[in-house]
Amino acid sequence: MSSLKRQPKILVTPTSISDVLIIEPKVFSDERGWFTESFNARDFSEATGLDINFVQDNHSSSRQFTLRGMHYQLEKQKGKLVRVLSGAVFDVAVDLRKNSPTYGKWIGLELSAENHKQLWIPPGFAHGFLVLSPTAEFLYKTTDYHHPQSEFCLLWDDPLVAIQWPLALGSKPNLNTKDSAGLSWEEAPKF
């Protein structure tokens, strides 16, 4: 009996911040539509080399030009595996780890229901997204529970971080009160 090596059903691509990974599950398409395993713990572990225990799923629905972020927890730091169920977003992670070679750098990627891409964001990052489509449903798995006592928000448009959000020149996103009052890079606690 021959032993066939099982092939993981996901493609993993490192980004310019090596710990942040683009995850692309295999999509099986035909005339009826498509099917994918949006998450498989064994495939994720084999493809990334990470043994992650996700404890919570969060799901949001937002209108176009809504910006949610840039959030992080100082205690009970959590990693996130993020994806879009409908619509499209520009997803951003900012490295807040002082000992990292990419400290203060950010990565941005369009995630959409059409491209099926996901982003793995490890603990130690601020995270947020801007909705590009008329509406978007966003889902993310987390490695720890929400801990509001240690939650912080980095200012979405801090000039030192200089995230290049895909907004028309001079336009502002839709923000809630917390996100409008984010901390500057200099004020924000780091890891």
N, C-alpha and C positions, 0 to 999 in steps of 0.2 A: 504494500500500500504506500503510495507516494504522499509525501507531506507537502502541501501547497502553502506558501506563505500568504497570509491574509493581507490584503492591501487596504490601508486606511482609506476611508471615503472622503477625506478632506485634504485640501491643499493649504499649506501654511507658508506665508510669505513674511519675512521680517521687514520692518519699516526702518526709517532712518533713526528711530529710537529702538534699538534692537530688542528690548523686552516687550514692546508693543507689537502685536502680531495681527496680520490680516488672515482671517480664517475663511476658507471657501469650501463649504460642503459640496459634495458631488450632487448635481441636479440631473434627474432622469426625466427627459421630456419626450413626448410623442404628441399625436394629434389630439389627444384628450386633455392635455395640459402638462403638468410636471409634478414630481415628487422629490422630496429631499428629507434626509434625517437632519433636522436643524441642530440637534446636539446628540452626541453619542459619547459617553464618558470614556470608553475604551479607545475609540478612534482619536478623540481629543488628546488623551494622554500619550498614545503612541506617536502621533504626529508632532506634538509640541514638546514632549519630554516632561510635561508638567502633570503632577497628580493633584488636581483641584477638586475641592468639595464645595459645590454650590449649595447655598442654603435658602436663597430667596429669589423669586422672579418678580420684576417690576414691569409694569406695562403702562404707557402713557399715550394719549392722543392729543395732538396739537395742531393748530392752524399755521398757515404759511407765515414765515418770518418770526415765529416764536423761537426764542433762544432760551434754552434751559441749561443753566450752568454758570459758572464752572465750579462744581461741587466736589468736596472731599471730606473725609473724616480723619481727624488726627489720631484718635483712639479707635480701636476696632477697624483698622484700615481694611478696605475691601477691594478685591479685584473685581472686574466686570467683564462679562462677555456680552457685547451689545449687537443688536441687529434691528432691521426695520421690517415690519410686517406689511405695511402699505405706505406708498409714497416714497419720499426721499429726504435725507438729512445730510448736513455737513457735520461730521462727528469729529470732536477735538479732544486730545489728551495733552496735558502739560506736565512735564516731569518736575516734581517738587522734592526729589531725593537729593539732598545736599552732596552726598558722596558719589553721585552718578556722573559719568562723563557727559551726559546730555541734560544736566541740571538746568532748568529754565527754558529748555527747548520745547517746542510743541509739534504735534503731528496732526494733520487733518485729512479726512478721507470721506468721500461721498459713499454713503450706505443707502441702498434702496431695495425695495421689494423685487425689482427686476434683476439687480446684480447679485443678490443673495449673499453679499459679503458681510462678514461679521468682524468685529474688532475685539481682541483680547487686550484689556488695559489692566496691568498688574497694580497691586497696592502701591501707594506713593505718588499717585497722579491726581490732578484736578481733571474733571471730565465735564463736557457739555456738548450740546448740539444745537444747530440751527435748522429749522424746517424749511426745505426748498420747494416742496410740492404744495398744492392747495391745502392738504391735510397730510398727516403722517401718524402712523402707529409705531411706537418704539418699544422694544422689549429688551430687558437686560437681566442676566443672571448675576448674582453677587455672591462673594465668598464669605461675607459676614452680614449681620443684620444692621438695619438702620440704627444709628446711635446719635440722636439729635443733639445731645450734650456736647459732642466733639465735632459737630459739622461746621464747616467753613465754606465760604464762597469767594473764589478769586474773581476780581473784576474782569468781566468779559472783554473789555477793550483797553486793558492796561497797556500803556505805550511801551513798557520795558519788555513785556512778553510779545506784543505785536502780532497777535493772531490775525491772519488775513481772512476774515469772514467774507463769504461771497454775498455781499450786500452792495446795492447801488451806492455810489459816492454820496455821502451826507445823510444817508437813510439810517434809521435806528431800528433794531429788532423790537418785537413785543417781549417785554420783560415783566416778571412779577416784582414785588417790592424787595424780596430777599436778593434776587439776582441783580437788581439795580443798585443795591447797596453793597456790592462785593468789595472785598479788600484789595488794595493795590498790591503789586508784587512785593514791595518793601514791607508792607504791614502784615501780609499773609504768613501765618506760621507754616514752617516747612518740616519735612521729615529728616 
